[in-house]
Amino acid sequence: MGELEVILDTNAISAWCDGDTKLLAVLPSDRPLFLPAIVIGEYRFGIKVARDRKTREAWLAEVESAVMVLDVNSETARHYADVREELRKARMPIPENDLWIAALARQHDLPVITRDTHFDRVSKLRRVGW
Protein backbone atom coordinates (compact mmCIF):
# COMPACT_ATOMS: atom_id res chain seq x y z
CA MET A 1 0.00 0.00 0.00
CA GLY A 2 2.99 2.30 0.47
CA GLU A 3 2.59 3.87 -2.98
CA LEU A 4 -0.73 5.57 -2.17
CA GLU A 5 -1.64 8.79 -0.48
CA VAL A 6 -4.82 8.37 1.55
CA ILE A 7 -7.50 10.18 3.52
CA LEU A 8 -8.11 8.88 7.01
CA ASP A 9 -11.65 8.43 8.31
CA THR A 10 -12.50 8.81 11.98
CA ASN A 11 -12.43 5.09 12.74
CA ALA A 12 -8.96 4.93 11.18
CA ILE A 13 -7.76 7.75 13.44
CA SER A 14 -9.18 5.93 16.46
CA ALA A 15 -7.51 2.69 15.44
CA TRP A 16 -4.23 4.50 14.82
CA CYS A 17 -4.32 6.07 18.26
CA ASP A 18 -5.06 2.65 19.75
CA GLY A 19 -2.06 1.14 17.93
CA ASP A 20 -4.15 -1.24 15.77
CA THR A 21 -1.47 -3.27 14.00
CA LYS A 22 -3.76 -4.23 11.11
CA LEU A 23 -4.38 -0.54 10.36
CA LEU A 24 -0.70 0.32 10.76
CA ALA A 25 0.10 -2.34 8.16
CA VAL A 26 -1.96 -0.51 5.50
CA LEU A 27 -0.94 3.06 6.39
CA PRO A 28 1.60 4.35 3.93
CA SER A 29 4.84 5.27 5.65
CA ASP A 30 6.42 6.94 2.64
CA ARG A 31 3.60 9.28 1.57
CA PRO A 32 1.67 12.12 3.14
CA LEU A 33 -1.50 11.30 5.04
CA PHE A 34 -4.56 13.50 4.64
CA LEU A 35 -6.97 14.26 7.45
CA PRO A 36 -10.28 16.02 6.77
CA ALA A 37 -11.20 18.81 9.18
CA ILE A 38 -14.52 16.93 9.58
CA VAL A 39 -12.64 13.89 10.94
CA ILE A 40 -10.73 16.09 13.38
CA GLY A 41 -14.06 17.44 14.66
CA GLU A 42 -15.58 13.97 15.00
CA TYR A 43 -12.53 12.66 16.82
CA ARG A 44 -12.35 15.70 19.14
CA PHE A 45 -16.02 15.17 20.00
CA GLY A 46 -15.38 11.51 20.77
CA ILE A 47 -12.44 12.17 23.07
CA LYS A 48 -14.37 14.70 25.15
CA VAL A 49 -15.71 11.79 27.21
CA ALA A 50 -12.63 9.53 27.01
CA ARG A 51 -10.92 8.53 30.25
CA ASP A 52 -7.55 9.23 28.67
CA ARG A 53 -8.70 12.51 27.14
CA LYS A 54 -5.46 14.43 27.76
CA THR A 55 -3.35 11.68 26.20
CA ARG A 56 -5.60 11.49 23.14
CA GLU A 57 -5.69 15.28 22.76
CA ALA A 58 -1.89 15.41 22.87
CA TRP A 59 -1.67 12.54 20.36
CA LEU A 60 -4.10 14.32 18.01
CA ALA A 61 -2.13 17.58 18.23
CA GLU A 62 0.98 15.67 17.20
CA VAL A 63 -0.86 13.99 14.32
CA GLU A 64 -2.33 17.28 13.10
CA SER A 65 1.15 18.74 12.81
CA ALA A 66 2.38 15.74 10.81
CA VAL A 67 -0.44 15.30 8.26
CA MET A 68 -2.08 17.45 5.61
CA VAL A 69 -5.39 18.78 6.94
CA LEU A 70 -8.07 19.05 4.25
CA ASP A 71 -10.48 21.94 4.69
CA VAL A 72 -13.86 22.26 3.01
CA ASN A 73 -14.11 24.91 0.29
CA SER A 74 -16.45 25.79 -2.57
CA GLU A 75 -15.03 23.04 -4.79
CA THR A 76 -15.68 20.53 -2.00
CA ALA A 77 -19.26 21.80 -1.84
CA ARG A 78 -19.73 21.02 -5.53
CA HIS A 79 -18.47 17.47 -5.00
CA TYR A 80 -20.68 17.14 -1.90
CA ALA A 81 -23.77 18.11 -3.93
CA ASP A 82 -22.87 15.60 -6.65
CA VAL A 83 -22.24 12.74 -4.19
CA ARG A 84 -25.39 13.48 -2.21
CA GLU A 85 -27.53 13.63 -5.35
CA GLU A 86 -26.09 10.38 -6.72
CA LEU A 87 -26.80 8.60 -3.44
CA ARG A 88 -30.27 10.14 -3.17
CA LYS A 89 -31.17 8.90 -6.66
CA ALA A 90 -29.85 5.45 -5.79
CA ARG A 91 -31.74 5.56 -2.46
CA MET A 92 -28.51 4.70 -0.65
CA PRO A 93 -27.82 7.54 1.78
CA ILE A 94 -24.78 7.68 4.01
CA PRO A 95 -24.20 9.74 7.19
CA GLU A 96 -23.88 13.49 6.63
CA ASN A 97 -20.27 13.83 7.79
CA ASP A 98 -19.28 10.93 5.58
CA LEU A 99 -20.78 12.76 2.59
CA TRP A 100 -18.30 15.57 3.24
CA ILE A 101 -15.42 13.11 3.65
CA ALA A 102 -16.43 11.42 0.39
CA ALA A 103 -16.59 14.83 -1.31
CA LEU A 104 -13.06 15.62 -0.16
CA ALA A 105 -11.88 12.20 -1.36
CA ARG A 106 -13.34 12.77 -4.80
CA GLN A 107 -12.10 16.35 -4.94
CA HIS A 108 -8.53 15.28 -4.23
CA ASP A 109 -8.81 11.90 -6.00
CA LEU A 110 -7.66 10.02 -2.89
CA PRO A 111 -8.82 6.73 -1.38
CA VAL A 112 -10.33 6.69 2.11
CA ILE A 113 -9.01 4.37 4.81
CA THR A 114 -12.10 3.32 6.75
CA ARG A 115 -14.03 0.36 8.07
CA ASP A 116 -17.31 1.98 6.99
CA THR A 117 -18.46 -0.04 3.99
CA HIS A 118 -21.11 2.54 3.10
CA PHE A 119 -18.28 4.46 1.37
CA ASP A 120 -18.44 1.68 -1.24
CA ARG A 121 -21.75 3.20 -2.39
CA VAL A 122 -19.95 6.34 -3.60
CA SER A 123 -18.90 6.15 -7.23
CA LYS A 124 -15.39 7.25 -8.14
CA LEU A 125 -14.21 6.62 -4.58
CA ARG A 126 -11.90 3.86 -3.42
CA ARG A 127 -12.22 2.56 0.14
CA VAL A 128 -9.28 0.85 1.81
CA GLY A 129 -10.24 -1.36 4.73
CA TRP A 130 -8.19 -3.21 7.26
Secondary structure, 3 states (H helix, E strand, C coil): CCCCCEEECHHHHHHHHCCCHHHHHHCCCCCCEEEEHHHHHHHHHHHCCCCCHHHHHHHHHHHHHHCEEECCCHHHHHHHHHHHHHHHHCCCCCCHHHHHHHHHHHHHCCCEECCCHHHHHCCCCCEECC
